[in-house]
């Protein structure tokens, strides 16, 4: 158990830090303006935060108790929403017509569609989470809705990331995508809590 817990910790830390560090050293950043760089990093941060969500929801991060996992899951959810807002706002500042086209599903770039689908999935999930008790949603209905939206969000995010040739280094991006798909699959198949 001790080795397994340490392995999980190392993998989680590496999955969080390696893509960020490699993206920070991308040669593609040389000719980008600061707003675009911040927007891009907000997207990478959102993807890294998304990796933590299923692990927190199922208690798969060693050393964090059940109550702390739930609190962290909520906190990371808010941070995820904020990261997406910074990502889209930054892209809006650099190219409003592209963002309008993406939001209207009229973009020439296929990755935009998947990013917008994932974004709306995150926003809808946050609204449901905030209003679940006020609209008298049962726990069972909430779990089904949340898991369904999680699949949409993760699938959209992974496709969005894979289709973009940007500052994320290819191997770490694909590794992060595989890990994200795996932890989401495991959270749905073996929900734990």
KANOR-V690715 format. One record per residue. N is the residue number from 1. RES is the residue in one letter. PHI is phi in whole degrees, -180 to 180 (NA if undefined). D_LAST is the distance of its C-alpha to the last C-alpha in Angstrom with 2 decimals. Layout:
<<N	RES	PHI	D_LAST> <N	RES	PHI	D_LAST>>
This chain:
<<1	X	NA	19.62> <2	X	-63	21.77> <3	X	-64	23.26> <4	X	-62	20.05> <5	X	-63	18.67> <6	X	-66	22.03> <7	X	-62	22.09> <8	X	-61	18.84> <9	X	-60	20.35> <10	X	-63	23.65> <11	X	-64	22.34> <12	X	-64	20.39> <13	X	-62	23.50> <14	X	-64	25.79> <15	X	-65	23.88> <16	X	-82	24.14> <17	X	-83	27.70> <18	X	-59	29.61> <19	X	-60	29.50> <20	X	-67	30.46> <21	X	-67	33.26> <22	X	-68	34.64> <23	X	-65	34.65> <24	X	-65	36.44> <25	X	-101	39.14> <26	X	-68	39.64> <27	X	-67	43.32> <28	X	-70	42.49> <29	X	-77	41.98> <30	X	-57	45.67> <31	X	-108	46.95> <32	X	-97	44.10> <33	X	-83	44.43> <34	X	-57	42.06> <35	X	-63	40.38> <36	X	-65	39.52> <37	X	-64	38.22> <38	X	-62	35.93> <39	X	-61	34.69> <40	X	-63	34.03> <41	X	-67	32.20> <42	X	-62	30.03> <43	X	-66	28.99> <44	X	-64	28.27> <45	X	-62	26.30> <46	X	-60	24.24> <47	X	-67	23.47> <48	X	-66	22.52> <49	X	-62	20.24> <50	X	-62	18.61> <51	X	-61	17.85> <52	X	-72	15.84> <53	X	-58	13.62> <54	X	-65	11.29> <55	X	-68	11.36> <56	X	-71	10.49> <57	X	-63	7.69> <58	X	-106	6.01> <59	X	70	7.95> <60	X	-91	10.73> <61	X	-99	13.58> <62	X	-61	15.07> <63	X	90	16.41> <64	X	-116	14.13> <65	X	-73	12.18> <66	X	-58	9.01> <67	X	-66	11.46> <68	X	-64	13.53> <69	X	-61	10.97> <70	X	-65	10.46> <71	X	-63	14.23> <72	X	-64	15.02> <73	X	-61	13.10> <74	X	-66	15.31> <75	X	-61	18.31> <76	X	-65	18.13> <77	X	-60	17.85> <78	X	-65	21.06> <79	X	-62	22.65> <80	X	-64	21.96> <81	X	-60	23.74> <82	X	-64	26.56> <83	X	-63	26.98> <84	X	-66	27.39> <85	X	-61	29.87> <86	X	-64	31.85> <87	X	-59	31.80> <88	X	-70	33.19> <89	X	-63	35.52> <90	X	-64	36.98> <91	X	-66	37.59> <92	X	-61	39.14> <93	X	-65	41.50> <94	X	-86	42.63> <95	X	-160	43.01> <96	X	-55	42.48> <97	X	-61	43.77> <98	X	-66	41.22> <99	X	-69	38.32> <100	X	-61	39.82> <101	X	-59	40.22> <102	X	-64	36.62> <103	X	-65	35.29> <104	X	-93	37.63> <105	X	56	36.56> <106	X	-122	40.17> <107	X	-82	39.83> <108	X	-76	41.80> <109	X	-101	39.02> <110	X	-60	36.20> <111	X	-64	33.68> <112	X	-63	34.06> <113	X	-58	32.77> <114	X	-68	29.49> <115	X	-64	29.10> <116	X	-67	29.79> <117	X	-60	27.31> <118	X	-63	24.53> <119	X	-60	25.83> <120	X	-65	25.81> <121	X	-62	22.27> <122	X	-65	21.21> <123	X	-63	23.48> <124	X	-65	22.32> <125	X	-62	18.63> <126	X	-66	19.78> <127	X	-66	21.88> <128	X	-61	19.17> <129	X	-63	16.88> <130	X	-73	19.98> <131	X	-113	21.11> <132	X	-53	18.12> <133	X	-74	18.99> <134	X	-72	22.68> <135	X	-98	22.72> <136	X	57	20.75> <137	X	-77	18.10> <138	X	-69	15.68> <139	X	-61	11.93> <140	X	-61	12.13> <141	X	-63	14.96> <142	X	-60	13.41> <143	X	-62	10.48> <144	X	-64	13.34> <145	X	-63	15.65> <146	X	-64	13.55> <147	X	-67	12.77> <148	X	-63	16.43> <149	X	-64	17.74> <150	X	-61	15.86> <151	X	-64	17.72> <152	X	-61	20.91> <153	X	-63	20.62> <154	X	-67	20.02> <155	X	-61	22.66> <156	X	-62	25.07> <157	X	-65	24.66> <158	X	-64	25.24> <159	X	-64	28.24> <160	X	-56	29.55> <161	X	-67	29.48> <162	X	-66	31.00> <163	X	-74	33.80> <164	X	-87	34.85> <165	X	-104	37.37> <166	X	-135	37.11> <167	X	-75	36.57> <168	X	-69	33.45> <169	X	-69	34.68> <170	X	-60	34.18> <171	X	-64	32.60> <172	X	-67	30.06> <173	X	-65	29.28> <174	X	-66	28.68> <175	X	-63	26.62> <176	X	-63	24.41> <177	X	-63	24.15> <178	X	-63	23.23> <179	X	-61	20.53> <180	X	-62	19.15> <181	X	-63	19.23> <182	X	-65	17.67> <183	X	-67	14.59> <184	X	-69	14.11> <185	X	-58	14.74> <186	X	-65	12.29> <187	X	-67	9.44> <188	X	-84	10.66> <189	X	-73	11.59> <190	X	-124	8.71> <191	X	-62	5.68> <192	X	77	3.79> <193	X	-124	0.00>>
